[in-house]
Amino acid sequence: MKEEKLEGTEMLIVNNVTKIFKGRGKVKEIKALENVSFSIKEGERIAIIGETGSGKSTLARILVGLDQPDEGEIIFRGNVIINRKRKLGEEIRKNFAIVFQDPYEALNPAKTVFESVSLPLKVRGIKDKETLRKLVHEALTDTRLIPPEDYAFKYPSELSGGQRQRVALARAIIYKPKLLIADEPTTMIDASLKADLLKLLLDIMEKYNMTLITITHDFSIAPIIADRLIVMYKGRIVEEGSMSEVIRTPKHPYT
C-alpha cells in the first residue's frame, strides 16, 4: 500500500523529556535534559543550537533510540515510540537516521566504504549482492562521491575528512529515513567545505522529502540549514521560533 504523504503535519512530538546521568564524587547526578518539549512537521528543517554540555547530543541519541529518557515520551505520527519503559522498535527505527559529528570515529577503519554504507541494509535483511551494489552506488552518487566505483572499495584512511563525512551521510540515507539528524555536521571539516556540505544536505532533504534536525553550536550555519531555531542551555529549551524571529529579536539573554 502506498504510504500517505503527510507533509505539513506534526510528525514528531518530544514531550517533557528528561535525562539524568549518574555523577561523580560530590555531584550525585547530572541532569542532561530537563522537561524538553517541541514538535517538528513533515518536511520541516530545524536547528537545535547551544554550547557543549547543553544537552543537544543527548537529545539526538534519545530521538534515534540510542538512549532512553528517564521521564517523558517521544511520539511519532501519533504513536508513543519511546519512553522510560519503551525502547524504539526495529520497525519504527528505520524511519530515523543520524550522522555523527566525527566521521573519524563513526567509520570502522578496517571496513571499506562499501561495507560501511551497506551495513544498514544488511541489518535489515538485504543480502542480494546486485541490490546492495545498486543501492550503495546510488547513496554515494547522492552524496557526490562520483564515480561511486572509485570510492566503494577504499578505506577511511584513504579519504579526506570531507569525503569521510559524505560516506557517513551516505550510510545514513541509504534506506531513505523520514527523519535525518545531523549532529554537528560541519565541525570536523575545513571551513571552505562547509557551504558545499550544507547544500548537499539540503539537496538530499528535498530529493527524498526528508525532515531534518541539525544539531550545532555554530550560529553561522543555522540560517542556511534550517527554517526554525531551538536554543538549548543547561539541558533546557530557553527559546524557540522562526529563524528570522530568534536571530533578529532574541528574547532570552543566553540567545
N, C-alpha and C positions, 0 to 999 in steps of 0.2 A: 504494500500500500504506500502511495506517495505521501511523504511527510508534509503536514500542513505548514505553510510558511507563516510565522507569527511576528513578522518584522514590526517593530514599534511597540510591542507589548513587553511587559516585565518578564524577563527570562530568569533572572537570578535575584533572590532576596536574601540578604545577610541580616539576621535578626538577633540583636543583642548578644553577639558572640564575645565570650571572654575566654582567655587562655592564660593559665598560671603555670610557671615553671618553678621547680624547687631551687632555692638559693643556696648560698654557701656561707658558712660562718654565722655571723650575726644576722645576715639577711636570710630570713626563713623562706621567702618566696618572692618571685618576680612576676608581676602582672604584665605580661607582654601585650595583651589585648584586654580592653575593658568596655563592655557594652557597645560593641561596634555594630552599627546598623546602616545599610544602604541597599539600593537596588540598582539593577542595570537592565536596560531594554535590549531586545534582539537587535543586533547590528550596531549597537552603540559603542563608542570608544571613550573610555575614561582613563584618567591618570590618577594614581594614588601617590602622593608626594610627601616626603618627610625625611628627617635626618636618620642616620644609622641609630638603631635602637628604638625607633618609633613604632615598630610592630608591623611594618609593611610586609616583610618576607614571611613572618609567621602567619599573617592573614593569607598570603598566597599559598602557603603549604596546606592550610586548612581547606581552602577552596578546591584544591585538587586531590584532597583526601590523604595527604601525607601525614597530617596531624589531625587530631580531633579536638574540638572545643571542650572546655570544662563546663561552659554554660552556653545557651543559645542554640541556634539552628541555621542550617543553610537550606533554602527552598529553591528547587529547580523546576520551572514550569508547573508550579502549583503543588509539587510534592516535596515533603521533607526528605532530603537525601543524606544529611549529616547532622548529628547532634552528639551529645556525650556518650550515648549508647549505640548509636547507629553509624557504622562505617560506610564509606562510599562504595556502593556495589559495582561490580565489574561492568554490568550492562550500562550503567549511568556514566561510569568513569570515561568511557570512550568519547563522551561529549566535551571533555576538558583536556587541555594540554598546557604545559608550562615550559618556557625557555629560561633556564637558569642563567644568572649573570656571568658566571665564569666558565667559558667554553673549554678551558684547560682542564678543569675538574669534571665537567659534565660528560666529556668523551673518554671512553676507555682507550688508553694509548696502545693496547695490544689488539684492538679491533679496527678493521678497515672502515672507511666511510660507509660502504655498502652494508656491512654487518651492523653498524650503529644505527643507521637510518631505517633499516628493515626490521629491527628488533620489535617495535610496537606491533607490526603486522604479524610477526611470528608468534608473539604472545597471544594474539587474538586468533590464532589457528590457521593463518595463511601460510602454506608451505610450498605451493607451486612456484618453481624457480622462475618461469617466464613472467608470471604475475608479479612476483617480487621485483624482478628486474625492471618491469614496466613502471611500477609504482615508485620505486626508488629513483629512477631516471626522471620521472615526472616531478617529484619533490625537489630534486637537485636543480632541475630546469627552472622551477618556480622560484627558487632562491638564488637564481642566476649563477649557479656553478655549471658553466657551459663550456664545452660539451660535457654532459654528465659522465660519459665513459672515461673521461680524463681524470675524474675525481673519485669515482666509485671505489677503486681499489688502492687508494692512497691511505696512509696512516696519519693520525692527527699531527705527528711531528713533522710531516711534510707540508703542512698547511700554515698559512698566516693566521693571525688572530681573527681577522675579519672573516676569513674562509671558515675557520672553526665555528664561529658564531652562526654562519649560514648553514653549516651542517647540523648544528643543534636545532636551528629553526626548521630545517627540512625534516628532521626526525619528529618534531612536534606537530607538524601539519600533515604528515603523510597519511593519517586516517581521517583527515578533514574534521577536526573537532568543531563544536559550536562556539566554544569559548577558548580563547588563547590568552594566557597570562605571560607577559614578557617582564621578567624580573631584572631590572637594571640592564636593559639590552645594549646600551652603548658604553658601559663603564670600562670594559676591557679592550676597547678598540680605539684606534687613533681618532683624534678629533676630525680629521679630514674625511673619515669614512662614516661619521655619524649620520649625516644627511642621507647618504645612499642607503644605509640600513633602515632608517626610519621610512623612507619612501618605499622600500621593499616591503616592509611590514604592512603599510597602508595598501599597497597594490594587492597583496595576498588577502588581506581582510575583505577588500572589495570583490576580488575574483570569486571567493568561496563564501561570501556573506557571513563571515565570522564576526563574533563580538570580541572586542579587545580590551583587556585591562593591562595598563603599563604601570609597573612599579618603578619609581625613580626618586632620586634626591636632587635631580637636575632640573631646575625651573625652566631652563632654556629650551628643553626638548618638549615640555608638556604641551605648549600651544600647537606644535607641529603634529603631534601624535594623537591628541585627544580633543574631544568637544566639551568634556566635563571634568572638573577637578575636585578631588577629595584630599584634604590636608590632614595628616596624622601627626600627633605629638604625644609622646609618652603613652602609647597604646590606645589612644582615643582619637576619634574624628573631631577636629576642632572647627572645621569649616568645609562646606560643600556647596557647589554651584556651577553654573556655566563657566567656561574658561575665561571669557571676557569679564564676567562679573567679578570673579575672585581676584583676577590679576589687577583690574582697574580700581576696584573698591573693596579691598580686603577688610573683613570685619574683626578678625582675631589678631591680636598682637604678634603671635608666632608667624602667621602668614606674612 
